Amino acid sequence: MIVNVRNQASHLMIRRTRKLPIPGQVLVNQGEKVSPEVVIAQAELPGGIVFLDLAKGLSLPVEDVRACLTRKIGEHVQVDDVVASCEGAFPRVVRSPVQGQLVECQNGKVVMTTVEIQRKIKAGMSGVVEKIIPELGAVILTWGCLIQGIWGNSRMGTGVLKIFESSPDRPLQLSDLEQMKRGQVIMTNLCPPGDVLEEMISKGISGVIVNFSPPAMIPSLVKAPVPTIVLQGFAVESQDGLTDEMLKANEGKIVTVDAHESDAFDGMCPEVIIPSEKGNFIEDAPLKGRLSVGQEVRIFSGSATGQTGIVSEISEGPLSFASGLSEFAAKVFLETDEEVLVPCKNLMILNRSIH
């Protein structure tokens, strides 16, 4: 059974493909060093008709899409404005790729009329151009620390990492903001309350990384103009010691926060990338892997959602669940000494290394 992999590694070769949605002009050369803000490719998007496949983007049946629209038909939108969103184990949003007007919603798609705009693709991380993709973009290679999460608000940014302690008993407070500086990426255990988040953004921070976020905060995070990543889940559990160790070891360094949405189809996860020039680097980590007994996994369904454990058994065939569905399943031994049965598709392998 092949499932998604969530990677955490302190010394890793990291390759990421950055490319345009349509042919354009590549602005960098193979072997060239780039910083996160460097534009590597650009294209002119002509005015015309654009179809946004909301059913695919939200992973919903066609008939459920219209209820998820966040903009009215006839409304004008800008690039990256949220057009539709839905809640769930993995809250999802669909943003407008262009400036235009919503004119119709049918068969799970939104029809937009657009004006001519220039689309630019940035490197998104410090590194070297390993390969040129003619007319579309490039593959960027870097070396460093990689920490992948489970949810992101589809934005990207860079800044200096600053860590603040927080807990359910003592969340981040307005008084803590006196220590914050413009351009910092703020990491804290628990998502800040709404008023604190707004004040952080007004101070000019470049990104937010949290271990946990209450589901009620997700709409605010979706609208946040800075990249925001949830690393572990939406119910507060014990902190992940390895994650905290990696982040604390890199406090004060420049980090890239790539908060693209989790994608079950290609295995991509929102991630934090921290380039490094020194270390015994291992090969780029996989985005998908074969589930096997003894692996550490995180659960994304049922009463154990958000918890981690060890796979103790994998079914040889589909098993019936209370939902009426038949799925390949695995027994997972939790840190609480309980054992739960979970559909394999609702598990993510934790691939972690630190050295």
Residue pairs with C-beta under 8 A, 6 or more apart in sequence:
1 290
1 291
1 314
1 328
1 330
1 344
2 288
2 289
2 290
2 291
3 288
3 289
3 291
3 344
3 345
3 347
3 348
3 349
4 262
4 264
4 267
4 269
4 287
4 288
4 348
4 349
5 267
5 285
5 286
5 287
5 288
5 289
5 348
5 349
5 350
5 351
6 148
6 149
6 150
6 269
6 298
6 348
6 349
6 350
6 351
7 146
7 148
7 269
7 285
7 286
7 287
7 351
7 352
8 146
8 147
8 148
8 242
8 243
8 246
8 350
8 351
8 352
8 353
8 354
9 145
9 146
9 282
9 285
9 351
9 352
9 353
9 354
10 145
10 246
10 249
10 279
10 353
10 354
10 355
11 143
11 144
11 145
11 276
11 279
11 280
11 281
11 282
11 353
11 355
12 143
12 144
12 145
12 146
12 281
12 282
12 283
12 284
12 285
12 353
13 141
13 142
13 143
13 281
13 282
13 283
13 284
14 125
14 127
14 141
14 142
14 143
14 144
14 146
14 273
14 284
15 130
15 139
15 140
15 141
15 284
16 124
16 125
16 139
16 140
16 258
17 133
17 137
17 138
17 139
17 140
18 40
18 41
18 121
18 122
18 123
18 124
18 137
18 138
18 139
18 140
19 41
19 121
19 133
19 136
19 137
19 138
20 41
20 42
20 43
20 119
20 121
20 135
20 136
20 137
21 43
21 97
21 119
22 43
22 45
22 119
23 43
23 135
23 136
24 41
24 42
24 43
24 44
24 119
24 135
24 136
25 41
25 42
25 43
25 135
26 40
26 41
26 132
26 133
26 134
26 135
26 136
26 137
26 138
27 39
27 40
27 41
27 42
28 34
28 38
28 40
28 41
28 123
28 129
28 132
28 138
29 129
29 132
30 129
30 130
30 131
30 132
30 138
31 128
31 129
32 128
32 129
33 126
33 127
33 128
33 129
34 40
34 123
34 126
34 127
34 128
34 129
34 140
35 123
35 126
36 122
36 123
36 124
36 125
36 126
36 156
36 158
36 256
37 122
37 123
37 158
38 122
38 123
39 120
39 121
39 122
40 121
40 122
40 123
40 129
40 137
40 138
40 140
41 120
41 121
41 136
41 137
41 138
42 118
42 119
42 120
42 121
43 118
43 119
44 116
44 117
44 118
44 119
45 98
45 114
45 116
45 117
45 118
45 119
46 116
47 113
47 114
47 115
47 116
48 113
48 114
49 111
49 112
49 113
49 114
50 97
50 98
50 100
50 111
50 112
50 113
50 114
51 109
51 110
51 111
51 112
52 83
52 94
52 96
52 97
52 109
52 110
52 112
53 108
53 109
54 60
54 65
54 68
54 69
54 83
54 84
54 94
54 105
54 108
54 109
54 110
55 61
55 62
55 65
55 108
55 109
56 108
57 84
57 92
57 94
58 65
58 68
58 84
58 85
58 86
58 92
58 94
59 92
59 264
60 68
60 86
60 108
61 108
62 107
62 108
64 86
65 84
65 105
65 108
66 105
68 84
68 85
68 86
69 83
69 84
69 105
69 110
70 82
70 83
70 84
70 85
71 77
71 81
71 82
71 83
71 84
71 102
72 102
73 102
73 103
73 104
73 105
74 101
74 102
74 103
75 101
75 102
76 99
76 100
76 101
77 83
77 96
77 99
77 100
77 101
77 102
77 112
78 96
78 99
79 96
79 97
79 98
79 99
79 117
80 95
80 96
80 154
80 155
81 95
81 96
82 93
82 94
82 95
82 222
82 223
83 94
83 95
83 96
83 102
83 110
84 93
84 94
84 110
85 91
85 92
85 93
85 94
85 219
85 222
86 92
87 215
87 218
89 300
89 301
89 305
89 346
90 150
90 151
90 261
90 262
90 264
90 300
91 151
91 215
91 218
91 222
92 261
93 153
93 154
93 222
93 261
95 154
96 112
97 119
98 112
98 114
98 115
98 117
99 114
99 115
99 117
100 112
100 113
100 114
100 115
101 112
101 113
101 114
102 110
102 111
102 112
103 111
103 112
103 113
104 110
104 111
105 111
121 137
122 156
123 138
123 140
124 140
124 156
124 256
124 258
125 140
125 142
125 158
125 256
125 258
125 273
125 275
126 142
126 254
126 256
126 275
127 140
127 141
127 142
127 143
127 275
128 140
128 141
128 142
129 138
129 139
129 140
129 141
130 138
130 139
130 140
130 141
131 138
131 139
132 138
133 139
142 273
142 275
143 275
143 276
143 277
143 279
143 281
144 273
144 274
144 275
144 276
144 279
145 246
145 249
145 250
145 272
145 273
145 274
145 276
146 271
146 272
146 273
146 274
146 285
147 231
147 243
147 246
147 247
147 271
147 272
147 274
148 269
148 270
148 271
148 272
149 209
149 229
149 230
149 231
149 232
149 269
149 270
149 271
149 272
150 230
150 231
150 232
150 233
150 262
150 269
150 270
150 298
150 300
150 348
151 213
151 218
151 229
151 230
151 234
151 261
151 262
151 270
152 227
152 228
152 229
152 230
152 258
152 259
152 260
152 261
152 262
152 269
152 270
153 221
153 222
153 224
153 227
153 228
153 259
154 259
154 260
154 261
155 224
155 225
155 226
155 227
155 228
155 259
156 227
156 256
156 257
156 258
156 259
156 260
157 185
157 206
157 207
157 226
157 227
157 256
157 257
158 185
158 206
158 207
158 254
158 255
158 256
158 257
159 183
159 184
159 185
159 205
159 206
159 207
159 254
159 255
159 257
160 181
160 183
160 184
160 185
160 252
160 253
160 254
160 255
161 184
161 185
161 187
161 247
161 250
161 251
161 252
161 253
161 254
161 255
161 274
162 179
162 180
162 181
162 184
162 185
162 186
162 187
162 251
162 252
163 187
163 188
163 247
163 248
163 251
164 172
164 176
164 179
164 186
164 187
164 188
165 188
165 189
166 172
166 188
166 189
166 190
166 192
167 189
167 190
168 190
168 236
171 190
171 192
171 193
171 196
172 188
172 190
172 192
172 193
172 196
173 196
174 195
174 196
174 199
176 196
177 196
177 199
177 200
177 203
180 186
180 200
180 203
180 205
181 203
182 203
182 204
182 205
183 204
183 205
183 206
184 205
184 206
185 205
185 206
185 207
185 208
185 209
185 255
185 257
186 200
186 205
186 207
186 208
186 209
187 208
187 209
187 210
187 247
188 208
188 209
188 210
189 210
189 211
189 212
189 239
190 210
190 211
190 212
190 213
190 236
191 197
191 208
191 210
191 212
191 213
191 214
191 217
191 221
191 230
192 200
192 208
192 210
194 217
194 220
197 208
197 217
197 220
197 221
197 224
200 208
201 224
201 225
201 226
205 226
206 226
206 227
206 257
207 226
207 227
207 228
207 229
207 255
207 257
207 259
208 221
208 224
208 226
208 227
208 228
208 229
208 257
209 228
209 229
209 231
209 247
209 257
209 272
210 228
210 229
210 230
210 231
211 230
211 231
211 232
211 233
211 239
211 240
211 243
212 230
212 232
212 233
212 234
212 235
212 236
212 237
213 221
213 230
213 234
214 234
215 234
218 234
221 228
221 230
227 257
227 258
227 259
228 257
228 259
229 257
229 259
229 270
229 271
229 272
230 270
231 240
231 243
232 240
232 243
232 298
232 306
233 298
233 305
233 306
234 305
234 306
235 305
235 306
237 306
237 307
238 335
240 308
242 352
242 354
245 354
246 354
247 272
250 274
253 274
254 274
254 275
255 272
255 273
255 274
256 272
256 273
256 274
256 275
257 272
258 270
258 271
258 272
258 273
259 270
260 268
260 270
261 270
262 268
262 269
262 270
266 287
267 286
267 287
267 288
268 287
269 287
280 355
282 353
285 351
286 351
289 349
289 351
291 297
291 311
291 314
291 330
291 344
291 347
291 349
292 311
292 314
293 311
293 312
293 313
293 314
294 310
294 311
295 310
295 311
295 349
295 350
296 308
296 309
296 310
296 349
296 350
296 352
297 308
297 309
297 310
297 311
297 330
297 332
297 347
297 348
297 349
297 350
298 306
298 307
298 308
298 347
298 348
298 350
299 305
299 306
299 307
299 308
299 309
299 332
299 340
299 342
299 346
299 347
300 306
300 346
300 347
300 348
301 342
301 343
301 346
302 340
302 342
302 346
303 340
304 332
304 334
304 338
304 340
304 342
307 334
307 335
307 336
308 334
308 335
308 350
309 332
309 333
309 334
309 335
309 340
310 332
310 333
311 330
311 331
311 332
311 333
311 347
312 330
312 331
312 332
312 333
312 339
313 330
313 331
314 328
314 329
314 330
314 331
314 344
315 328
315 329
315 330
317 328
318 326
318 327
318 328
318 329
319 326
319 327
319 328
319 329
319 341
320 326
321 327
321 329
321 343
325 343
327 343
327 344
327 345
328 343
328 344
328 345
329 341
329 342
329 343
329 344
330 341
330 342
330 344
330 347
331 339
331 340
331 341
331 342
332 339
332 340
332 341
332 342
332 347
333 339
334 340
